[in-house]
Amino acid sequence: MHSKNSTRARACVEYAALIVAVLLLFGAAVKAQSGRRAPKRTSPVVTVSVPKAVEKKPEPEKDSRIPLVVTMEDHNPFSGLPMFLAESIRDTVADSLRRSATLEVDVGTRGLTRGDAIKRAKSEQQLYVVWLQIDTDSDNNRTSSAAWTPDSLFLRYTIFSPVTARIKASGRTLPIRSIGGGGVLGRLPTSRGSTVYSDYYLKQLSLEAAERIRDAFTVEVPDVRLPG
C-alpha cells in the first residue's frame, strides 16, 4: 500500500515538473517572438556630386609704374653739333627718370622727327613718348651751324600720350648761360669747328628737363642736381 502511494506521488511530481517545463518553454518562445522587431525601412541615400573647388592661384601684381620712352630729335648733320651730344643728353635724362620708382623708362635707339614721335605714340597702348630737342635762343636759323652758340643751348621736351598722341606736357629748360660758365671747354681742331661742351652744364640741362618731365607725372623724387 505504501509502495503504491509512493509511486503515485512520484508520478504526480514528474507530471507536474513536465507541465512546468512545458510552460517555461512556451513562455520563452512567446517572449522571443515578441522581442523581434520589424526591420526598419531605409530611405535610399541620394548622393549629390559636388565639384571640387579648384584653388585659384593669386594673380601676379600688375606693374603700376608708368611706362615711357625717352627719344631725341633726329640729328641734323648741318647743325655743327656732334651726334654724341644728343645721345649723352638723352641717356642722362633717362637715367635721372629711372630714379623714380613709379616710372618705367626705356630709351629710343634712334633719332625721331616730330612726326615719327607722334606716330610712335599713336601705335602704343600705354607707353608715353618723351621727345627731346636741343635748341638755341640765338636769332640765327637753328639749321645752320652758325646758330649754335654754346651758351645759348637749352632743351625742349614734349610728352605725347599713348593712342591719341595728345601732348601731356611740354616745355623747355633755361639756356646754359643762365647756369653760368658758358659750358665750353674749347674747340676741336677740325675744319667743322665742333665744340667740346662741359659735362657739368650739359648734365644740368638734362637733369632740369628730367625734373620737369617728372613733374608732369606728379612724381616726387629726391633732389639729384649736381652741386654748384
ChimeraX attribute file (.defattr): number of C-alpha atoms within 10 A of each C-alpha:
attribute: neighborCount
match mode: 1-to-1
recipient: residues
	/A:1	5
	/A:2	7
	/A:3	8
	/A:4	9
	/A:5	10
	/A:6	11
	/A:7	11
	/A:8	12
	/A:9	12
	/A:10	12
	/A:11	12
	/A:12	12
	/A:13	12
	/A:14	12
	/A:15	12
	/A:16	12
	/A:17	12
	/A:18	12
	/A:19	12
	/A:20	12
	/A:21	12
	/A:22	12
	/A:23	12
	/A:24	12
	/A:25	12
	/A:26	12
	/A:27	12
	/A:28	12
	/A:29	12
	/A:30	11
	/A:31	11
	/A:32	10
	/A:33	10
	/A:34	9
	/A:35	9
	/A:36	8
	/A:37	7
	/A:38	6
	/A:39	6
	/A:40	6
	/A:41	6
	/A:42	6
	/A:43	6
	/A:44	6
	/A:45	6
	/A:46	6
	/A:47	6
	/A:48	6
	/A:49	6
	/A:50	6
	/A:51	6
	/A:52	6
	/A:53	6
	/A:54	6
	/A:55	6
	/A:56	6
	/A:57	6
	/A:58	6
	/A:59	6
	/A:60	6
	/A:61	6
	/A:62	6
	/A:63	9
	/A:64	10
	/A:65	12
	/A:66	14
	/A:67	15
	/A:68	23
	/A:69	18
	/A:70	21
	/A:71	28
	/A:72	25
	/A:73	20
	/A:74	16
	/A:75	20
	/A:76	15
	/A:77	12
	/A:78	13
	/A:79	17
	/A:80	17
	/A:81	20
	/A:82	15
	/A:83	13
	/A:84	10
	/A:85	16
	/A:86	21
	/A:87	19
	/A:88	15
	/A:89	24
	/A:90	24
	/A:91	18
	/A:92	20
	/A:93	26
	/A:94	24
	/A:95	17
	/A:96	21
	/A:97	25
	/A:98	15
	/A:99	14
	/A:100	16
	/A:101	13
	/A:102	19
	/A:103	17
	/A:104	18
	/A:105	21
	/A:106	18
	/A:107	18
	/A:108	17
	/A:109	12
	/A:110	11
	/A:111	18
	/A:112	19
	/A:113	15
	/A:114	16
	/A:115	9
	/A:116	14
	/A:117	21
	/A:118	22
	/A:119	17
	/A:120	19
	/A:121	25
	/A:122	20
	/A:123	13
	/A:124	15
	/A:125	11
	/A:126	14
	/A:127	21
	/A:128	24
	/A:129	29
	/A:130	26
	/A:131	25
	/A:132	27
	/A:133	22
	/A:134	20
	/A:135	18
	/A:136	21
	/A:137	16
	/A:138	15
	/A:139	8
	/A:140	13
	/A:141	13
	/A:142	17
	/A:143	14
	/A:144	13
	/A:145	18
	/A:146	13
	/A:147	19
	/A:148	23
	/A:149	15
	/A:150	20
	/A:151	21
	/A:152	18
	/A:153	23
	/A:154	22
	/A:155	21
	/A:156	18
	/A:157	23
	/A:158	20
	/A:159	25
	/A:160	25
	/A:161	23
	/A:162	22
	/A:163	17
	/A:164	14
	/A:165	19
	/A:166	13
	/A:167	15
	/A:168	16
	/A:169	16
	/A:170	16
	/A:171	12
	/A:172	18
	/A:173	21
	/A:174	17
	/A:175	20
	/A:176	22
	/A:177	15
	/A:178	13
	/A:179	14
	/A:180	10
	/A:181	12
	/A:182	18
	/A:183	20
	/A:184	16
	/A:185	12
	/A:186	11
	/A:187	12
	/A:188	11
	/A:189	9
	/A:190	8
	/A:191	6
	/A:192	12
	/A:193	12
	/A:194	16
	/A:195	20
	/A:196	16
	/A:197	17
	/A:198	15
	/A:199	15
	/A:200	13
	/A:201	21
	/A:202	21
	/A:203	18
	/A:204	22
	/A:205	27
	/A:206	25
	/A:207	24
	/A:208	20
	/A:209	26
	/A:210	22
	/A:211	21
	/A:212	18
	/A:213	22
	/A:214	18
	/A:215	13
	/A:216	13
	/A:217	13
	/A:218	10
	/A:219	15
	/A:220	12
	/A:221	15
	/A:222	7
	/A:223	8
	/A:224	12
	/A:225	14
	/A:226	10
	/A:227	6
	/A:228	5
